[in-house]
Amino acid sequence: MRMFRRTPILIALALIVAFSAAACGGDSTKDNPPAAAAATPAAAASTAATKASGSVILATTTSTQDSGLLDVLVPMFEKESGYTVKTVAVGSGQAIEQASRGDADVVLVHSPDAEKKMVDAGDGVERALVMHNDFIIVGPKSDPAGIKTANTTADAMTAIATKRATFISRGDNSGTNALELKLWKAANLTPKGQSWYEESGQGMGATLTIADQKNAYTISDRGTYLAQAKNLALEILHQGDPPLLNVYHVIVVNPAKHANTNVAGARAFAAFMVRADIQHVIGEFGKEKAGQSLFFADAGKPEPPP
């Protein structure tokens, strides 16, 4: 049974340059041919001409919501398409679990390993690259663990653990949480259960607020941090390492496996996200208020290396 159905209702220059360079070669249709093709002018015109009704359930990560990006994009899509979007912003893991039960129509998330499992299990189709930013490690200006001088992310994580400096994990099976756990593992560290390691169990915005209140370190996507920086004393203390790349994909829930999904609405939303004019909006988002782009548009580019 579907949970919501359906009432009538800066990335561091080195990182950016490296990713942009990777985008200059390779087969751009290898991983996402159906949705990437939707970015063509003909498909864009077709999407713009669509006037549908009903709702589309979008399962997405909290970073797209907390950064304010969806506050711009969703009304544009609704006005253009005629659909009403029901947005469920949770961790990427939860969003993928919801979609894999057939309780969403489309997902917009940033957890590549979990996304691939969803597609391999037959629950998702037409996975398409949308955008990227990066993760950053933020903490108090005093930087008690001294991570600002760390050469690598593994060095930064090791310094936090060695100094037993308070670290706030999301602990919510989100894409950010998955990345954080991968970073601890890469540094051969197991912080869970340590007195200095706390789990918020909440989204990115709330976790940043908790870390700020406790003068603690945490890992955030750059977009959410920049959107909330004016309310935080936390500073960016480590950034720019390739393992911190943060990539977002849109995935249509497979109608062959979940017959009650609104596949037409899902495909319309996916095509909207990779369309050239919307990619421009994504690339410009944040410049006016934050002074820099919060996301970088990637539709049609080759997948970045894992």
C-alpha positions as CSV (number, residue, x, y, z in Angstrom):
1,M,0.0,0.0,0.0
2,R,1.4,3.4,-0.9
3,M,1.9,5.7,2.1
4,F,0.7,8.9,0.4
5,R,-1.5,7.7,-2.5
6,R,-3.2,9.7,-3.5
7,T,-5.8,12.1,-2.2
8,P,-7.3,14.4,-4.7
9,I,-4.9,16.4,-3.8
10,L,33.0,26.7,-3.1
11,I,33.4,23.6,-4.2
12,A,37.2,23.9,-3.8
13,L,38.7,24.9,-7.2
14,A,40.8,21.7,-7.4
15,L,37.7,19.6,-7.0
16,I,35.6,21.5,-9.4
17,V,38.3,21.6,-12.1
18,A,38.9,17.9,-11.6
19,F,35.2,17.0,-12.0
20,S,34.8,19.4,-15.0
21,A,37.8,17.8,-16.7
22,A,36.3,14.4,-16.2
23,A,33.2,15.6,-17.9
24,C,35.1,16.4,-21.1
25,G,35.5,12.8,-22.1
26,G,33.7,9.5,-21.9
27,D,30.4,8.1,-23.0
28,S,27.7,10.5,-21.6
29,T,24.9,8.0,-22.3
30,K,26.4,5.1,-20.5
31,D,24.5,5.3,-17.2
32,N,21.5,7.4,-18.0
33,P,20.4,7.2,-21.6
34,P,16.6,7.7,-21.1
35,A,16.7,10.8,-18.9
36,A,19.7,12.4,-20.6
37,A,17.9,12.1,-23.9
38,A,15.0,14.1,-22.3
39,A,17.3,17.1,-22.2
40,T,17.1,17.6,-25.9
41,P,15.2,20.6,-27.2
42,A,12.4,18.5,-28.6
43,A,11.9,16.7,-25.3
44,A,12.0,20.0,-23.5
45,A,9.3,21.5,-25.7
46,S,7.2,18.4,-25.2
47,T,7.6,18.7,-21.4
48,A,6.8,22.4,-21.5
49,A,3.6,21.7,-23.5
50,T,2.4,19.1,-21.0
51,K,-0.6,20.1,-18.9
52,A,-1.5,17.2,-16.6
53,S,-3.3,16.8,-13.3
54,G,-2.8,14.8,-10.2
55,S,0.1,14.5,-7.9
56,V,3.7,13.3,-8.1
57,I,5.4,12.0,-4.9
58,L,9.0,13.1,-4.8
59,A,11.2,11.3,-2.3
60,T,14.3,13.4,-1.8
61,T,17.2,14.2,0.6
62,T,16.9,17.0,3.2
63,S,19.8,18.9,1.5
64,T,17.6,19.8,-1.6
65,Q,15.0,21.1,0.8
66,D,17.2,22.7,3.4
67,S,19.3,24.5,0.8
68,G,16.1,26.1,-0.6
69,L,16.6,24.6,-4.1
70,L,13.2,22.8,-4.2
71,D,11.5,26.0,-3.1
72,V,12.6,27.4,-6.5
73,L,12.2,24.3,-8.7
74,V,9.0,22.6,-7.5
75,P,6.8,25.7,-8.1
76,M,8.3,26.0,-11.6
77,F,7.5,22.4,-12.4
78,E,4.0,22.5,-11.0
79,K,3.1,25.7,-12.9
80,E,4.5,24.3,-16.2
81,S,3.3,20.7,-16.0
82,G,0.0,20.9,-14.1
83,Y,1.1,18.3,-11.6
84,T,1.1,18.9,-7.8
85,V,4.3,17.7,-6.2
86,K,4.2,16.0,-2.8
87,T,7.7,16.3,-1.4
88,V,9.0,14.0,1.2
89,A,12.5,15.2,2.4
90,V,14.3,12.6,4.4
91,G,17.7,11.0,4.3
92,S,18.7,9.5,0.9
93,G,18.6,6.0,2.4
94,Q,15.0,6.6,3.6
95,A,14.0,8.1,0.4
96,I,15.3,5.1,-1.6
97,E,13.6,2.7,0.8
98,Q,10.3,4.5,0.4
99,A,10.6,4.5,-3.4
100,S,11.6,0.8,-3.4
101,R,8.3,0.0,-1.6
102,G,6.4,1.8,-4.4
103,D,5.5,4.7,-2.0
104,A,7.0,7.4,-4.3
105,D,7.1,8.1,-8.0
106,V,10.5,9.6,-8.4
107,V,13.6,10.2,-6.2
108,L,16.2,12.9,-6.2
109,V,19.1,11.8,-3.9
110,H,22.9,11.7,-3.4
111,S,23.9,8.3,-2.2
112,P,25.4,6.6,-5.3
113,D,25.9,3.1,-3.8
114,A,22.4,2.9,-2.5
115,E,21.0,4.3,-5.8
116,K,22.8,1.6,-7.8
117,K,21.4,-1.1,-5.5
118,M,17.9,0.3,-6.1
119,V,18.3,0.2,-9.8
120,D,20.0,-3.3,-9.7
121,A,17.0,-4.6,-7.7
122,G,14.6,-3.4,-10.4
123,D,13.0,-0.7,-8.2
124,G,14.3,2.2,-10.2
125,V,14.9,3.0,-13.8
126,E,16.3,5.8,-16.0
127,R,18.8,7.0,-13.3
128,A,20.2,10.4,-14.5
129,L,23.0,12.6,-13.3
130,V,21.6,16.0,-12.3
131,M,24.1,18.1,-10.3
132,H,26.9,18.0,-7.8
133,N,28.4,20.1,-5.0
134,D,30.7,18.8,-2.3
135,F,30.9,17.8,1.3
136,I,32.8,19.9,3.9
137,I,33.9,19.4,7.5
138,V,32.7,22.3,9.6
139,G,33.5,23.0,13.2
140,P,34.1,25.8,15.8
141,K,36.5,28.6,14.9
142,S,38.9,27.4,17.6
143,D,39.3,24.1,15.8
144,P,40.3,22.0,18.8
145,A,41.4,19.0,16.7
146,G,43.5,21.2,14.4
147,I,41.9,19.8,11.2
148,K,42.4,23.0,9.2
149,T,45.9,22.0,8.5
150,A,45.1,18.4,7.6
151,N,46.3,17.4,4.2
152,T,43.7,14.8,3.6
153,T,40.2,14.0,4.8
154,A,41.5,10.8,6.4
155,D,44.0,13.0,8.4
156,A,41.1,15.3,9.4
157,M,39.0,12.4,10.7
158,T,42.0,10.9,12.5
159,A,42.7,14.2,14.2
160,I,39.1,14.5,15.4
161,A,39.2,11.0,16.9
162,T,42.6,11.4,18.4
163,K,41.6,14.7,20.2
164,R,38.2,13.1,21.1
165,A,36.6,16.3,19.8
166,T,32.8,16.3,19.8
167,F,31.5,15.2,16.4
168,I,27.8,15.2,15.5
169,S,26.8,12.5,13.0
170,R,23.4,12.6,11.3
171,G,23.1,8.9,12.1
172,D,20.0,8.7,9.8
173,N,21.1,6.4,6.9
174,S,21.2,9.5,4.6
175,G,23.6,10.0,1.8
176,T,25.6,12.3,4.1
177,N,25.7,9.7,6.8
178,A,26.8,7.0,4.3
179,L,29.6,9.3,3.1
180,E,30.7,10.0,6.7
181,L,30.8,6.3,7.6
182,K,32.9,5.6,4.5
183,L,35.3,8.3,5.6
184,W,35.7,6.9,9.1
185,K,36.3,3.4,7.5
186,A,38.9,4.8,5.1
187,A,40.7,6.2,8.1
188,N,40.5,2.8,9.9
189,L,38.4,4.3,12.7
190,T,35.2,3.1,14.4
191,P,33.8,6.1,16.3
192,K,30.3,4.7,17.1
193,G,29.9,4.2,20.9
194,Q,32.6,6.7,21.8
195,S,31.7,9.4,24.2
196,W,32.7,12.2,21.8
197,Y,30.6,10.8,18.9
198,E,26.9,11.7,18.9
199,E,24.1,11.0,16.5
200,S,21.4,13.6,15.9
201,G,19.1,11.3,13.9
202,Q,17.9,14.4,12.1
203,G,18.4,16.1,8.7
204,M,21.3,18.3,7.7
205,G,19.9,21.7,8.8
206,A,19.0,20.4,12.3
207,T,22.4,18.6,12.6
208,L,24.2,21.8,11.7
209,T,22.3,23.6,14.4
210,I,23.1,21.0,17.0
211,A,26.8,21.0,16.1
212,D,26.8,24.8,16.3
213,Q,25.2,24.7,19.8
214,K,27.7,22.1,21.0
215,N,30.8,23.7,19.4
216,A,31.2,20.4,17.6
217,Y,32.4,19.1,14.2
218,T,30.1,17.7,11.6
219,I,30.1,16.9,7.9
220,S,27.7,18.8,5.7
221,D,26.9,19.2,2.0
222,R,28.1,22.7,1.0
223,G,24.7,23.8,-0.2
224,T,22.9,23.4,3.1
225,Y,25.8,25.0,5.0
226,L,26.0,28.0,2.8
227,A,22.2,28.5,2.9
228,Q,22.3,28.5,6.7
229,A,25.7,30.0,7.4
230,K,24.4,33.4,8.5
231,N,22.8,31.6,11.5
232,L,25.9,29.5,12.4
233,A,29.2,30.2,14.1
234,L,30.6,27.0,12.5
235,E,33.3,27.5,9.9
236,I,34.5,25.4,7.0
237,L,37.7,23.8,8.3
238,H,38.4,21.1,5.7
239,Q,37.3,20.9,2.0
240,G,38.4,20.2,-1.5
241,D,39.5,16.5,-1.2
242,P,38.2,14.3,-4.0
243,P,36.5,11.9,-1.6
244,L,34.2,14.7,-0.6
245,L,32.5,15.0,-4.0
246,N,28.7,15.0,-3.6
247,V,26.7,13.8,-6.7
248,Y,22.9,13.9,-7.1
249,H,20.8,11.7,-9.4
250,V,17.1,11.6,-10.3
251,I,15.6,8.1,-10.6
252,V,12.1,7.1,-11.8
253,V,10.4,4.4,-9.8
254,N,10.0,1.3,-12.0
255,P,6.4,1.1,-13.1
256,A,6.9,-2.6,-14.2
257,K,7.5,-3.4,-10.5
258,H,5.3,-0.8,-8.9
259,A,2.2,-0.5,-11.0
260,N,0.5,2.2,-8.9
261,T,3.2,4.8,-9.5
262,N,2.5,7.9,-11.5
263,V,5.2,7.1,-14.1
264,A,4.1,9.9,-16.5
265,G,4.5,12.4,-13.7
266,A,7.8,10.9,-12.6
267,R,9.2,11.0,-16.1
268,A,8.0,14.6,-16.6
269,F,9.8,15.6,-13.4
270,A,13.0,13.7,-14.3
271,A,13.0,15.4,-17.8
272,F,12.4,18.8,-16.2
273,M,15.5,18.3,-13.9
274,V,17.9,17.6,-16.7
275,R,16.6,20.1,-19.2
276,A,19.0,22.8,-20.3
277,D,17.1,25.8,-19.0
278,I,16.5,24.1,-15.6
279,Q,20.1,23.1,-15.4
280,H,20.9,26.8,-15.8
281,V,18.6,27.7,-12.9
282,I,20.4,25.0,-10.8
283,G,23.8,26.4,-11.7
284,E,22.8,30.0,-10.8
285,F,21.0,29.0,-7.5
286,G,22.6,30.6,-4.5
287,K,24.7,33.2,-6.2
288,E,22.4,36.1,-5.1
289,K,22.2,35.3,-1.4
290,A,25.3,33.1,-0.7
291,G,27.6,34.8,-3.2
292,Q,28.3,31.5,-5.0
293,S,26.6,28.6,-6.6
294,L,25.3,26.0,-4.2
295,F,25.1,23.3,-6.9
296,F,26.8,22.7,-10.2
297,A,24.7,21.4,-13.2
298,D,25.8,18.1,-14.6
299,A,23.1,16.7,-16.8
300,G,24.5,14.9,-19.9
301,K,28.0,14.6,-18.5
302,P,29.7,11.3,-17.9
303,E,29.4,9.8,-14.4
304,P,32.3,10.9,-12.1
305,P,34.6,8.2,-10.9
306,P,33.4,6.3,-7.7
